[in-house]
Amino acid sequence: MGKQKRQRQKPHKENPTGLLSVRDFESEEIMKSNKEKALQSVYGDVQSCHLGEKLTALQILIAMSSDASMARQIAKDGIAKIIGPLLMNHNAAIKANTVSTLRAIAENGGEEACTELIKDDIMTPLIALLKQCYSNWQPKNYREKEAREEIETFVQTVTLLWTLCANNESAIKSVNEEDLILFLIKFLVIDIYGIEIATVITQCLVCLSDENCAAITKIKENESILLRLLDLTTDDDETATEVLVLKTSVADLLISMNNCTDNNWTHILCKVLSILCEVLAIDHKQLLSCLTSILPHENNVSSSDKKKIIEESRKTLGVQEQALQILANLCFEDEDDAIDSDIESVSETMEIESECPDDDSMNNDSKIMSTLPVELVEVIHNCNLIDKIWDKTELVVGEDSQEILDQTAEGKAVLKQFHDIRCVAYLCINNLLPSLEIDVFGVANNLYKKWLEIGSIVFKDVVSDDIELLEAATAAMRAILQRLVEVRTDCNFFKQLTINDVQPMLNGARQCSNANVRVNLIRMLCNSVQIMINNEILENYEMIKFISTFLLDICTTETRAWVIAESIDALMDIYAEDTTDVIAADIKLVPRLKSSISYFKGKVRQQKKQLKNGIFVVSTVNENLTRFIKYKQKQMEKLAQKGELG
């Protein structure tokens, strides 16, 4: 139903070390020379006995690793074996630059680079660094340069561990075997280690606890520490954002480990929701206005002040995205294990002539929806949480702002953050809608208006390259219509819907390259018809026929088995009731479904190894289509006997 599974959280790709930038090292000589020779030269220098050469080589590797393909190549060349031992070097600068180099390679090279690093046993020196250098470590005066460098190195080290674990299960296995969870938890003591360290540790623990029972057990034993962090307050404006970031990460960790319907946790989750509301209450439009005023080169803001404002703004945008992700995951249900079906059996079972029960009616089991505890719903209602989420779906970056932000690397990063916030806000609406009473979202008419509002943005360019936004927005639209179908409320406003109104959905279902978007649009078309039928909107009779015919066409023209199955499933949903028999006869539903079976079976056989999440609906269609056709065929015969067919 468009739900999105929690993905293991990865650190943001930023370099807080203050090291030299890529431009400082990308000389014309390196750019023009053979990459392999350049790399071999750097590998030689990094093993030099001279401190200066070693440091310069490490910094060049950091610069080179900003390119994803280079990062992967460097990892593949066995860089872990070359510089891994430097993690234990007595020289603080060497240690810091080695950690930064490995972090850059891991983050920019992604899963492939992380796999190479772990294959070359980077975990051994990394864990040794943590245990030997930080077991009894306590940071000194935060403002002293030496202490600041120590803290930065520790943060980089934990972030490297986090990145490796986010990309490779073997890294998590090493963490479990070395009992690093308890080691990391001790750094959550704010009075000793401060907010920055507690935050990166919490964010790392969020990653480590994902589907990791061993980690969850140990964290649960120390939950009292996390609960104290939720109560953290500050009167200092300079640390307000840091405190909010920390509390949001703690909220993420608590929710990822606990069931939101557990009565023992309801009071904690209420507090968590209040924190998330506080995060989302921050005006991101005002942040945008501030950023667009300081990012252009021609302004009176000093570089240090500009850097500070950008960092604070990006932290705030990041924590808003995280808050939305937490809410989206609050009601997520993993359907991966919902059915264990043998796709090989499709060709054997999906035959009209096969023996199957002569049911007098289709058995439509009502959907059992999970609902949130009433206390949580009250918090959601009292702090206007839904309105705050809707606010984040708005397109706030206009053409002028985009032009300004596109001029700099920082601006482009900010643009992506605003984009990502919109996407996760739509997914948040998608996941929350089935689990809340409809009045939390306002009356049915308000939801319909929201549906139109999203559609007016989405369907401006349904074949857009921005697939991520299309998928998220259409998922939210689909969830709205599904909810309207379920509540069976008066939806006479659908009388106003015309074929021109639904044409963009039809175009998208035909043209969009992304199967998830096409499926969302198919389900929207299905739900629209169901609403018209439920409300007996006779004015839409031709519309119902038009959409149904379109869905039948998909059954014999679509190339993806999963999408075909979704279209067949939509038709079975629409025509499950006997009241639809006349329309079914009018569009020749039965013969057309019969004729689509061979095509569908062929696609399933071809794509059975690629079905993945689509296996659920394919199996459902496989199980029910034959029975549906036989039943509907009987209904057609009854109509013919009564002389009700045209």
N, C-alpha and C positions, 0 to 999 in steps of 0.2 A: 504493500500500500504506500510505496514511496518513502518508507521509513529509512533512516540513515543510521547505520551501525557506527558506534563510537570508534574512532580511529585513534590508535596510540598517539598521544600528544607528542609533538616534536618541538624542540626549541626554535625560536625565531632566528633567522639567519642574519645576525648582526655581529659586528666585531667591536666589543667594548674595550679592547685592550689598549687602544690608542696607537697601535702599530702603524707603520707606514702603509699608504694605500697602494693599490695596484699600479697607478700611474707612476709612482716613484720608482718602480722596478721594471716596467715594461719599456725598456729602451729599444731604440730602433734595431740595435744589434741583436737583441734576443728575439724580437719580433720577426726579423728577417732570417735568422739562422734556423737551422734544422732543429725542430723541437727535441728530438731524441738527444742530439749533441748537447743542447742547452741543459736538458735534464741531467745527463750524465755528469756534466760539469758541476751542477749544483749538488748532486749526490756526493761527488768527490769533496767539495768544499764543506759540506755538512759534517764530514768525518775528519776534517782538518784538526790539527792540534792547536791551531790559533783561534782564540776566543772570538776575535772580530770576524774572521771568515765564517766560522760556524754560525754566528748570530745572523750575519748577512744572508747566508744560504737558507737558513730557516725562514727568514722574512721573505725571501724570493719565493720559496715554496708556498708560503701563505698567499702571496700575490698570484702566483700561477694557479693555485687551487680555486681561485674565484671563478674560473671557467670549469663547468661541470665535467666536460670530457677530459680536461687535464687532471682534475682531481681524481677521476676514476683511473686514469693512466698511472698517476703517481702511486696510487694505492696498489695497483696491479704490479708495479715495479718492485714491490716489497719494501715500501718506505717504513712499514711498521718494524721490520727487522733492523733497518738502518738507524732510525732515530728513537725506537722504543726504549732502548737502554738509557737515553738521555733524560727520560722522565725522572730518573733517580740521580741525576747529576747534582753535585753539591752547589753549583752556581745557580743562583735564583733566576737570573736572566735566561740562561739556557733552558732551565726547567719551564719557565713561563712561555718562552717562544716555542718550545717543543709541544706543549699542550695546545697552544694556539694553532700551530701547524696541523696537528692531528684533528683538531676540531674543524678547521676549515676544510680539510680533505673529507672528513666524515659528513659534514653538513652539505657541502656543495656536490660531493660525489654520490650522495644518497645511499640507497640500499646496496648497490653494487660495490661501492667503495668500502662501506662498513663491513660487508662480507669478506672482502679481501683483507682488511685490517685485522679482523677477528681470526681469519684463517691463518694469518701470520702471527697470531698469539699476542695481540696488543693488550688483551685483558690482563695478562700476567703482570707486566710492569705498571699498568694503570692501577690495578688493585693494590699492588705493592706500594705505589706512591701514596694512595689514600691511607692505607693502614700504617705505614711506617712514618710518614711525614705529618699526618693529621690526627693520629690517635689521641695525643695529648695537647694538640694545638689549640691555642686561644688567641684570637686577633688582638693586636695591641691597639693603641690609640688610633681610631679610625682615620683621623685627619693627617697622621704622619705618612709621608710618602712611602716609606718601607712597608708600613702596615697596609696601606692601600694596595700596594703591589702584591702582597701576600694574599689579601682577600680576593683580588682579581684572578690570581692564579688558581685559588681554590674554586672560585665560581666557574672558571673555564674548565677545570678538571671534572667537576660534577656535571657540567653541561656536555662534555665529551662523553662521559658515561651514559648520560641521558640519551644522547643522539645514537650511540651504538645500540642501546637497548630498544630504542624506538624502531630500529631498522633490522634487528637480528635477534632471533629467539635464543641463540647460543649465548649471547651476552647476558640475557636475563637468567639463563641457567647458571652461568658463572657467578652472578650476583647472589643467587640462592645458595649455591654451594659454599661461597665464601661468607655467608651470613652478613652481607653488606647492609641489609635493611636496618637492623638494630644499630649498626655503626652510623648510618646516615641520620637516624631519628634523633640522636643526641644533639645534632646541630640545630634543632628546632627551638632551643632555649634562647629566646630573644635577648635576654639580659646579658648573655655572654657573647653570642655570635651576631646579633643584629638582624634587621629586617631583610637585607639583601641576601644573606646566606640562607636564612630560614625560607625565603621565597623560592630560591633555586632548588633547595632540598625538597620542598613540598611539590614543586612542579615535576621534579625527577621521580618522586614517589608516586605521583599520579600515573606516570608512564609505567613504572615498575609494577604497580598493583593491577594493571589491566590483565584480566584472565590469569592471574598469578596467585593461586590460593595460599602458597607459602608466604608470600609477601603480605597479603591481606591479613593473615592470621597474626603476624608480628606487628603490623601497624595497628590492628584492633586492640592489641594488648597495651598500646600506648596512646589510645584515643583521647585520654584526658588532656594530653599535651595539645592535641589539635583543637579540642573544645575550648581550651584557654585562649588559643590564638584567635578564635572567632570573636572573642570579647575585647580584642585589642582596640584601643582608641588612641587618638592623638589630637593635640590642640595646635600642632605645628603644621602650617600650610605646606611647608616644603616636604614633609613626609606623608602627607595625606594620601597621595597617589600610591606610594609604596605600600602603605598599610592596606589600602583597598585591593591592590594586586595580591598581597599575601593572603588576605582573608578570602578572596575569590578562589585562589589556588587551594586553600584549605577546604573550602566548600566543595570544590571539584573532587578532592580526594575523599571526603566524607560520603558524598553522594555516590561515587563510583563503587564504594565498598558496602553500601547499605541499601536495603529495599525501601523505596519511598512509601510503601503501604504498610510497613512495620510500625505498629502502634508505639513501640518503645522508642522509635526514632522521630516520631511526628514533631515533637517540640523542637528538636534540633533542626529538622528540615524547615520548619517555619522560620527559624533564625537565619538559615541559609538563604531562603527565598527573600527575606528582608534585605540581606546583603546584596543579592543579585539585583533587586529593585533599585537599591542605592547606586549600584554601578550603572544601570541602564538609564537612570534619571539624569546622568550627566549629558549636557546638550552637545551632541557631536557636530551639530551645525555651527555652533559657536567655535568649536575647535577648528573646524574647516576655515572659518572666517579668519581666525587668528593665524593659521598656517599660511593661507594665501596672501596675507599682508606682510609676512616676514621672509618667505622663501625667495621672492624675487631678489636679484642681486642689488637693485637700486633701492635701498632702504637705510634707515639710520640705526638699525639694531646691530649691536656688536656681534662678532662671530661666536663668542662664548655664550652670550645670552640667547642667540638664535639656536645654537646647538642644544642648550638646556630646554628651551621651549619645545623644540622638535622631539627631543627624547621624552619629555613629559607627555606630549600629545600622543605620541606613538604608543607609549605605555598605556594610556587611557583607552585608546582605540583597541589595543590588544586585549585589555581586560574586559572590554565590552563584548568583543567577539567570544572570549572564553565564557563569559556569563551566559550568552545566548546558546553556546554549545552545551553548557551544563543543563540548561532548561530543555534543549532539544533531546538530550539523552535521558532526561528525567522520566519520560514516558516511552522510551524506545523499547521495543520487543524484538528480540532476535528470532527471525523465522527460519534461520539456516537449518535447524533440526526439526522443523515443523512436520516434515513428511519424509518418509523413507520409501521412495518409489523407484521401481525398476523401469527405466526408460526403454529398455530393450523390449518390454512387453507391449509397447504402444501398437506396433504393427499387428500383433496377435489379437489384441482386445478391441481395437477400434474398428469394428465391422458392423454394419447395420444388420446383417443377417445373423449375427452371433446371438447366443442365448443370453437373455438378461431379464430381470424381474419385470413383469407387466404391472408397473405401478399405476394406480389410478390418478396419482398426483405426484408432482415433483416435491421431494422433501427438502424444503428450504429451512435449514437450521438457522435460527436467528443468531446473529453475531454477538458473542459475549465480549463486551468492552471493559477493559480495565479502567477503573476510576480512581482519582486521587482522594485521599482522606479529606473530610470536610474542613478540617483545620487548615490544610494547605490551600484549599480552594478559597477560604476566607482571606488568607494572606494575599493570594493572587488578586482577589477582588478589591480588597481594601487599599492596596498600593497601586492599583491600576496597572498591573503588570502587563496585561495583554495590550493596552494602549501603548505602553513603552516599547513592546516588541514590534507592534505595527509601525511605530515611529522609525524604527531602525530599518524597515523595508523600503523606506522612501529613497528616491534618487536625489541626494542632496548635492552631489557634485555636478554643477552645471558646466556648460561649454567654456565659460571664462575661467572658472576654477581649474578645470581640467587642463586648459592651455598653460596656466601658471605652474601647476604641479608637474606637468610633463617635462618641464625644463631641467629638472634636477633629479639625481638619483634618490634623494630623500623624498622628493615630491612624488615620484613614481611608486615608491614604497608605501607612501600614505594613500595614494590612489587605490592600490591593491587592498589595503586594509578596509577602506570604505566599501569596496566591492565585496570583500569577504564577509563583512558585517551584514550586508544586504542578503547575501546568499544564506548565511546561517540563520538569519531572522526568519526568512521564508520557511526554512526547514523546521525551525522552532514552532511556527504556527502549524505546520503540517503534522508534527508529532503531538502537539498539545490538544489539537481539536478533538480527536476521538476520546480523550480521557477527561474532558470537562463538559459540564452541562452547557448547552448552547447559549443560555442567558449570560454566561460569563463573557461571551463574545458580542453580546447585544442581541437584538431581535433578528429573526431570519432575514428581514429586509436589509439590515445593516451588513450581514455577511454577504448577501447578494451584491450589494454595492461595492464591497471590498473585492469581490471576485471580478466585477467589471473593471474596477480600478487597476488591479494587477494586470488584467488582460489588456487594458489600453496601453500598458507599458510593454508587456511581453510580446504582444502580437504586432508591434511596430516592425519588428524584424525577426520573425520566428526562425529564419534560417541563419541567424546571427552566429558568429564564431564564439560568442560568449555562452558556451554550452552549460557551464556551471551555473550561471544565473538562470538560464532557461529551465534547467532541470529543477532547481530549487523553487522557482516561482510557479512553474506548472504543478509541482507537487503540492504547494499550498493551495492553488486553485482547485486541484483535484480533491483535496481534503475538505475544502469548503462545501463543494457539491455533494460529496459523499455524506457529510454530516446533515445536509438538508434532506437528502434521501432518507436517512435513518430516522430523523425526528418526525418525518411525515407532516410537517407543519404546512400551513397555507402558503403556497408559493405562487400565487396568481400573477406575481410580477413577471413570471416567465412567459406570460401572454405576449409581452412586448418583444420577446426574442424573435428575430427573423433569420432567414437563411443567410443573409449578408453578415449577421452578427456571428454566426458559427463558422462562416467560411474560413477565417484565419485558423481555427482549430483544425479544419479539414486540410488546409494547405500544410500546416505544420505536421500533421500525422502522415502526410504523403512525403514531404520534402526534408524534414529535419534529419540530419545525419545521425543523431543520437537516439538509440533505441529507448532509453529511459524516458526521454521527452515524448517520443511517439506514444509510448504506453500511457503516460500521464494524460495525453490528449485524448486517446481512445477511451480511457475511463471517464474523462470529463464528458465526452459525447454520450457515453452510456448513462451517466448520472443525470445529465440534462434531460434525456428521454424519459428516464424513470420518474423524475420530478413532474414532467408534463403528464405522464400516465397516472401517477398517484393523485394528481390534482384534477384529473379529467378535463384537461384544457383542450377542448375540441378544436379551438382555433389553430392548434399546433399539429393537427393530424398529418398534414403534408410534410411538416418539419420532421415528425417522427419517422415517416416513411423515408424521407431523404437521408437522414442520418443512418438509419438501419441499413439502407442500400449501400451506403458508403462503407459501413463496417463489414458487410458481406463481400464487398469488392476487395477489402484488405485481406480477407481470408484466402484469396487466390492470387494476389499480386505482391504481397509483402514477402521479403526474403528471409526474415528472421523467424524461426519457429516460435520463439517466446512471444513475439509481438502478434503473430497469428493466433496463438493460444489466448492471448489477452482479448483479442477481438471476438473470438468465438465465445469466450467466457462472458464478455460484455453482452453479447446477443442472448446468451442463455439467461443472464440476469434480467434483461429487458423483457423477454418473452416467457418468463417463468409462470406468470399468472394467466388464468384462462381468459381474463378480460382482454387479453392482447391477441386472441386467436384470429380475429377478423383482419387485423393489420398484418399478422404473420402470413396469412393466406395471400393478402394483397401484394406483399413483397416477395412471395414464393420462398419463404424462409426455409422450409424443409428440403425441397429439392436442391436449393443452393448450398445449404450446409452439407448435404450428402455429397455433392460434387466437390466440395473442398477437402474432404477427408483424405483422399489419396495424396493431394498436394501437401497437406499438413504432415502426414505420416512421413513423406519423403524428406521434408525439411528436418523433422525430428531425428530421423536416422542419420542424416548428414551432420547434424549439429549437436548430437547427444553429449559430446564431451565439452561443449562450450555453453551449455545451458545454465550452469551455476545457479544463481538465484531464480532464474526462470523455471527451474525444475518444478516448483510448487504449482504454478498455474498450468504448466504443460500436463502434469500428473492429474490435476483436477479435471481438466478438459478430457483427458484420456479416460478417466473414470466415469464421467457423467454424460458425455456427448451422445453416445449411442442410446442411452436411456431417454435422454431429452428428445432426440429426434423421433424415437418410437412413440413416445407419449404425445408429442406435438402432431405426429402423423394421424394418430387416432382422433385427436381433437379436430383436425381438418376434415376427416371423414364424417364426424358428427355434424359439423357445419354444413357439409355437402348434403347430408341426409335431410337436414332441416331446411335446405334451400337458402342458406344465408350467405353463400359464397357468390361473389359477383361474376 
